[in-house]
């Protein structure tokens, strides 16, 4: 292995299913070493994880990186958004973290919207209309259903905050991740004390919001990880903001991320406030904004359908009028938290491969339905759609996005963009550069461009029609019957 040209930095992605760590040459963006270790996520009514598993997984991922991890001059942690981490006075979890895809707080989300003036008021106040994914609704659920646990809480953190604090000993977060809580006012960029009072959360339990480019702290003694004491620690950020950094994203360029969840987003210089709640008005990690729409059901749901049909995930067949809405975990976009998967239009001659293609179509339809709302009116409609995430490597995902979007599709060759974005953030601490400029210097968005094909309006219209007709069924809470 050739020697690094510049200092080494570590970028971390603590995602829903695993933690990944990259050791990166800050001068060139070359990945010098990498590691990955899994997490456990509960099944059943909720989606929970023990935060201590994230720390153990971080240690294992860094150990896989070998000796070069010891040489890192700075580290930054990107992570899954929205998760509610509750800590006691010793910094230990009071209970497992409630993850973004835990939708048990849907009733609390509806109640909070009503109590604080409706959806438009929430959008103007926080940039977003809270859904069951948002941290504020999870805290409200905890206070209602587990009041003893809520009373024991001495600190409230997001997933990336938890790991950063264990490194530095200081409670910090950043504007990108905190903008997904529902208790941060996007207009003033401060905690919203009125919302916190409404849900009974003391602002003193929340972390300090670190500004873009600011050092969050330094690595302390006794952490047990292969970092030297005094190593710089960046603010870190939420996974989508980190991926935007990792792409060096400029305003107006659309991104579709295909992972456990699916997201569409773009950097904007305008503060978003969508009263329909489809677009979350998140901040980015730099000082701009990251309007974003998220679906709960993406690659994991389609893979589950493939497994049920005993098919490889690429074994699709064209030519069906069947519609499959793969809402296996409930859904956030459209906002149907109690929904389940729905199949309509099955015929004697429908094949398993056609059903699988219908599941892909249903997942992509939900994402494309939000894309026009995410993009500013002056965005270039012919600009390539950047396709990232685990699904972006799949031929069927690529072709489905091309066919249903009618756009050219670019697949960046760089992998692990969340961890790369965190690494760019860490590198920016050392060089004084904007983190997105670091990533552009690394040329992380480079990759093949698939030409546009004619948009499949017939399929899009058919799915839209079925979704509209089935809405009353999908909105029912099956557990209440």
C-alpha positions in Angstrom: 0.0 0.0 0.0 1.4 3.4 -1.0 1.9 6.0 1.7 -0.8 8.6 2.1 -0.2 12.1 0.6 -1.8 13.9 3.4 -3.1 13.4 6.9 -5.5 10.5 7.6 -9.1 11.1 8.8 -11.8 8.6 9.8 -15.4 8.9 8.6 -18.1 6.8 10.3 -21.6 5.8 9.2 -23.6 4.4 12.1 -26.7 3.2 10.1 -29.8 1.2 11.0 -28.2 -2.2 10.3 -24.5 -1.7 10.9 -21.6 0.7 11.5 -19.0 1.4 8.8 -15.7 3.1 9.3 -13.4 4.5 6.6 -9.8 5.7 7.0 -9.3 8.3 4.2 -6.3 10.2 2.9 -7.4 13.8 3.4 -5.4 15.0 0.4 -6.8 12.7 -2.2 -9.9 11.1 -0.8 -8.4 7.6 -1.3 -9.9 5.0 1.1 -6.9 3.5 2.9 -8.8 1.0 5.0 -12.4 0.1 5.9 -14.4 -2.0 8.4 -18.0 -2.8 9.2 -19.9 -4.5 12.0 -23.6 -5.3 12.4 -26.2 -4.1 14.9 -29.3 -5.8 16.2 -32.7 -4.2 15.5 -35.8 -5.5 17.3 -38.8 -6.8 15.3 -42.5 -6.7 16.1 -44.4 -3.6 16.9 -41.4 -1.4 17.5 -37.9 -0.9 16.0 -35.3 -0.5 18.8 -31.6 -1.0 19.2 -29.2 -0.9 22.2 -26.9 2.2 21.6 -24.1 0.3 23.3 -24.1 -2.1 20.3 -23.3 0.9 18.1 -20.2 1.7 20.2 -19.1 -2.0 20.1 -19.7 -2.1 16.4 -17.6 1.1 15.9 -14.8 -0.5 17.8 -15.0 -3.7 15.7 -15.1 -1.7 12.5 -12.1 0.4 13.5 -10.2 -2.8 14.5 -10.8 -4.1 11.0 -9.1 -1.0 9.6 -5.8 -2.0 11.3 -2.9 0.1 12.3 -3.8 3.1 10.1 -6.8 4.0 12.3 -4.3 4.9 15.0 -2.8 7.6 12.7 -6.0 9.5 12.2 -5.8 13.3 12.9 -9.5 13.8 12.9 -12.8 11.8 13.1 -16.4 12.5 12.3 -19.5 10.4 12.8 -22.6 10.4 10.5 -25.6 8.4 11.6 -29.2 7.4 11.2 -31.5 10.3 11.8 -34.4 10.8 14.3 -33.5 8.0 16.7 -34.3 8.8 20.4 -31.4 7.9 22.7 -32.2 8.4 26.4 -29.3 8.4 28.9 -29.2 8.3 32.7 -26.8 10.4 34.9 -23.9 8.0 34.1 -24.4 8.2 30.4 -25.9 4.7 30.2 -29.0 4.1 28.1 -32.2 4.2 30.2 -33.8 1.9 27.6 -33.1 0.8 24.0 -33.1 3.6 21.4 -36.4 4.2 19.5 -35.3 4.2 15.8 -36.5 6.3 12.9 -38.6 3.5 11.5 -40.5 2.8 14.7 -44.0 4.2 13.9 -45.7 3.6 17.3 -45.7 7.3 17.9 -48.1 8.1 15.0 -51.0 9.0 17.4 -48.6 11.4 19.2 -47.6 13.0 15.9 -51.2 13.7 15.0 -52.0 15.1 18.4 -48.9 17.4 18.4 -49.8 18.7 15.0 -53.3 19.6 16.2 -52.1 21.1 19.6 -49.5 23.4 18.0 -51.7 25.1 15.3 -51.8 22.6 12.5 -49.4 21.4 9.8 -48.8 24.9 8.3 -47.7 26.3 11.6 -45.3 23.4 12.2 -43.8 23.8 8.8 -43.2 27.5 9.3 -41.8 26.9 12.8 -39.6 23.9 12.4 -39.4 23.5 8.6 -41.2 20.1 8.8 -44.5 18.6 9.8 -43.7 15.9 12.3 -44.5 12.3 11.4 -44.0 9.2 13.5 -40.4 9.2 12.4 -39.5 12.4 14.2 -37.8 12.4 17.6 -40.3 14.8 19.2 -43.1 12.3 18.6 -41.0 9.5 20.1 -40.3 11.5 23.2 -44.1 12.1 23.5 -44.7 8.4 23.1 -42.2 7.5 25.8 -43.5 10.1 28.3 -47.0 8.6 27.8 -46.3 4.9 27.7 -43.1 4.7 29.9 -43.3 7.6 32.3 -40.9 6.1 34.8 -38.3 5.7 32.0 -38.9 9.3 30.9 -38.4 10.6 34.5 -35.0 8.7 34.7 -33.6 10.5 31.6 -30.8 12.9 32.2 -29.7 13.4 28.6 -31.5 13.1 25.2 -29.3 12.4 22.2 -29.5 11.4 18.5 -27.6 8.3 17.4 -24.6 10.1 16.0 -24.6 12.4 19.1 -24.3 9.4 21.4 -21.1 8.1 19.7 -19.6 11.6 19.4 -20.2 12.2 23.2 -18.6 8.9 24.1 -15.5 10.0 22.2 -15.3 13.6 23.5 -17.1 13.5 26.8 -19.2 16.5 25.6 -22.9 16.5 24.6 -23.0 18.0 21.1 -25.1 17.7 17.9 -25.2 19.6 14.6 -27.8 21.6 12.6 -28.3 18.9 10.0 -29.3 16.2 12.4 -31.0 18.4 15.0 -33.3 19.7 12.3 -34.9 16.3 12.1 -36.0 16.2 15.8 -39.1 18.5 15.6 -37.9 20.6 18.5 -35.4 22.9 16.6 -36.8 26.1 15.0 -35.4 26.4 11.5 -36.0 30.1 11.4 -34.0 31.0 14.4 -31.8 27.9 14.4 -32.4 27.4 18.1 -34.3 24.9 20.3 -38.0 25.7 20.3 -38.8 26.1 24.0 -42.5 26.2 23.3 -42.5 22.7 21.7 -40.2 21.3 24.3 -42.6 22.6 27.0 -45.5 21.0 25.2 -43.8 17.6 25.4 -42.3 18.0 28.8 -38.7 18.0 27.8 -36.2 20.1 29.7 -33.9 22.0 27.2 -31.0 21.3 29.7 -31.2 17.6 28.6 -30.3 18.5 25.0 -26.9 18.7 23.4 -25.1 21.9 22.3 -25.5 22.6 18.6 -22.1 22.8 17.0 -21.8 25.2 14.0 -20.6 24.1 10.6 -16.8 23.9 10.5 -16.5 24.1 14.3 -14.6 21.4 16.3 -17.0 19.4 18.5 -14.2 18.3 20.8 -11.2 16.1 21.1 -10.8 12.4 21.9 -10.6 11.9 25.6 -8.7 9.2 27.6 -10.2 5.8 28.3 -12.4 5.4 25.3 -10.9 2.0 24.2 -10.8 2.9 20.5 -7.7 3.3 18.3 -7.5 7.1 18.5 -4.9 9.1 20.2 -6.0 11.5 23.0 -6.5 14.9 21.5 -7.6 13.7 18.1 -10.0 16.3 16.6 -13.7 15.3 16.5 -16.0 17.1 14.0 -19.7 17.7 14.7 -20.9 14.8 12.6 -24.3 14.9 11.1 -27.3 12.9 10.0 -26.9 10.3 7.3 -28.6 12.2 4.5 -26.7 15.4 5.3 -23.5 13.4 5.4 -24.2 11.8 2.0 -24.8 15.3 0.6 -21.4 16.3 1.9 -19.9 13.0 0.5 -21.2 13.9 -3.0 -20.0 17.5 -2.7 -23.6 18.4 -3.7 -24.3 21.8 -5.3 -27.8 23.4 -5.0 -30.5 22.0 -7.4 -28.9 18.6 -8.1 -31.4 15.8 -7.3 -30.4 12.7 -5.3 -32.2 9.5 -4.8 -30.9 7.2 -2.1 -31.9 3.6 -2.1 -31.3 1.9 1.2 -33.4 0.4 4.0 -35.4 3.6 3.6 -35.6 5.6 0.3 -34.9 9.3 0.1 -35.0 12.1 -2.4 -33.3 15.4 -1.6 -31.4 18.3 -3.0 -29.4 21.2 -1.5 -31.3 24.5 -1.5 -30.3 28.0 -0.4 -34.0 28.6 0.5 -35.4 27.5 3.9 -38.1 25.0 3.1 -41.5 24.8 4.7 -43.9 22.3 3.1 -47.3 22.4 4.9 -48.3 19.1 3.3 -45.6 17.4 5.3 -44.3 15.5 2.3 -41.0 17.4 2.3 -39.0 17.6 5.5 -37.3 21.0 5.7 -34.0 19.7 7.0 -30.9 21.8 7.4 -27.7 20.6 5.8 -24.4 20.3 7.5 -22.9 23.4 5.9 -25.3 26.3 6.3 -27.7 25.7 3.5 -30.9 23.5 3.5 -31.7 19.9 2.5 -35.4 19.6 1.6 -36.0 15.8 1.7 -38.7 13.2 1.4 -38.3 9.8 2.9 -40.1 6.5 2.4 -39.9 3.7 5.0 -40.0 0.9 2.4 -37.2 0.6 -0.1 -34.6 -2.1 -0.7 -35.5 -4.2 2.4 -39.1 -4.3 1.4 -38.4 -5.3 -2.2 -35.9 -7.9 -1.0 -38.6 -9.3 1.3 -41.0 -9.6 -1.6 -38.3 -11.4 -3.7 -37.7 -13.8 -0.8 -41.4 -14.6 -0.5 -41.5 -15.3 -4.2 -38.3 -17.4 -4.0 -36.7 -15.2 -6.6 -33.3 -13.5 -6.9 -33.8 -9.7 -6.5 -32.9 -9.2 -10.2 -35.4 -11.9 -11.5 -38.0 -9.4 -12.7 -40.2 -9.7 -15.8 -42.0 -6.9 -17.7 -45.5 -6.6 -18.8 -48.1 -6.6 -16.0 -51.0 -4.5 -14.9 -50.6 -5.7 -11.3 -49.9 -2.9 -8.8 -47.9 -3.7 -5.6 -47.6 -1.1 -2.9 -44.8 -2.5 -0.7 -45.7 -0.7 2.5 -44.5 -3.5 4.7 -43.4 -1.2 7.6 -46.2 1.3 7.4 -45.3 4.3 5.3 -44.1 7.8 5.7 -44.4 9.1 2.1 -47.3 8.9 1.5 -48.1 9.4 5.3 -49.8 6.0 6.0 -48.1 4.8 9.2 -50.7 2.0 9.8 -50.6 0.7 6.2 -49.4 -2.7 5.1 -48.4 -4.1 1.7 -51.2 -4.1 -0.9 -51.4 -6.1 -4.1 -54.0 -5.3 -6.7 -54.7 -6.5 -10.2 -53.5 -10.1 -9.9 -54.5 -12.4 -12.9 -54.1 -16.1 -13.8 -51.3 -15.2 -16.1 -49.4 -12.9 -13.7 -45.9 -14.3 -13.1 -43.8 -14.1 -10.0 -41.2 -12.0 -11.9 -43.9 -9.5 -12.8 -45.0 -9.2 -9.2 -41.4 -8.5 -8.2 -41.1 -5.7 -10.8 -44.4 -4.3 -9.5 -42.9 -4.1 -6.0 -39.9 -2.1 -7.5 -42.3 0.1 -9.3 -44.4 0.8 -6.2 -41.3 1.7 -4.2 -39.9 4.1 -6.8 -43.3 5.7 -7.4 -43.4 6.9 -3.8 -40.0 8.5 -4.2 -40.6 10.2 -7.5 -43.9 11.5 -6.3 -42.0 13.7 -3.9 -39.1 14.7 -6.1 -40.8 17.7 -7.8 -41.7 19.1 -4.3 -38.1 18.7 -3.1 -36.6 20.6 -6.0 -36.7 24.4 -6.3 -38.7 25.7 -9.2 -35.5 26.8 -11.0 -33.8 23.5 -10.8 -32.8 21.9 -14.1 -35.4 19.2 -15.0 -32.9 17.5 -17.3 -30.1 17.3 -14.8 -29.0 13.7 -14.1 -30.5 12.1 -11.0 -27.7 10.9 -8.7 -28.5 7.4 -7.6 -26.8 6.3 -4.4 -27.2 3.8 -1.6 -27.1 0.0 -1.7 -29.8 -0.3 -4.2 -28.0 2.0 -6.7 -25.7 -0.9 -7.7 -28.7 -3.1 -8.7 -29.5 -3.2 -12.4 -33.3 -3.5 -11.7 -33.3 -0.5 -9.4 -31.4 1.5 -12.0 -33.7 0.6 -14.9 -36.8 1.1 -12.8 -35.7 4.6 -11.8 -34.8 5.5 -15.4 -38.1 4.2 -16.8 -40.3 5.9 -14.2 -38.4 9.2 -13.9 -37.6 9.9 -17.6 -34.3 11.4 -16.4 -30.7 10.5 -17.1 -29.3 8.6 -14.1 -25.8 9.0 -12.7 -24.3 6.3 -10.4 -21.4 7.6 -8.5 -18.6 5.1 -8.2 -17.7 6.1 -4.7 -19.2 3.8 -2.1 -20.2 4.5 1.5 -21.0 8.1 0.8 -22.3 8.8 4.4 -18.9 7.7 5.8 -17.1 9.6 3.0 -19.1 12.7 3.9 -18.2 12.4 7.5 -14.5 12.0 6.4 -14.8 15.1 4.3 -16.1 16.9 7.4 -13.2 15.7 9.4 -10.7 16.7 6.7 -12.3 20.2 6.6 -11.3 20.7 10.2 -7.6 20.1 9.3 -7.6 22.2 6.0 -10.1 24.9 6.8 -12.1 24.0 3.7 -15.8 23.6 3.3 -16.6 19.9 3.6 -18.5 19.8 0.3 -15.5 21.4 -1.4 -13.3 18.7 0.0 -15.5 16.0 -1.5 -15.6 17.8 -4.9 -11.8 17.9 -4.8 -11.9 14.1 -4.1 -14.3 13.8 -7.2 -16.6 11.5 -5.3 -19.7 12.0 -7.6 -17.9 10.7 -10.7 -19.5 7.7 -12.3 -21.4 6.4 -15.4 -24.4 8.3 -16.7 -27.3 6.2 -18.0 -29.2 8.1 -20.8 -32.8 9.2 -20.2 -35.6 7.0 -21.6 -39.2 7.8 -22.2 -41.1 8.2 -19.0 -43.5 5.3 -18.3 -46.6 7.5 -17.6 -49.0 4.6 -17.9 -47.4 2.7 -14.9 -47.1 5.9 -12.9 -50.8 6.8 -13.5 -52.0 3.3 -12.7 -50.1 3.2 -9.3 -51.4 6.7 -8.5 -55.0 5.6 -9.2 -54.7 2.5 -7.0 -53.1 4.4 -4.2 -55.9 7.0 -4.3 -58.7 4.4 -4.4 -57.1 2.3 -1.6 -56.4 5.2 0.7 -59.3 4.5 3.2 -58.1 0.9 3.5 -54.4 1.9 3.9 -55.2 4.5 6.5 -56.9 2.0 8.9 -55.1 0.9 12.0 -55.2 -2.9 11.7 -54.4 -3.4 15.4 -57.6 -1.6 16.4 -59.9 -4.2 14.8 
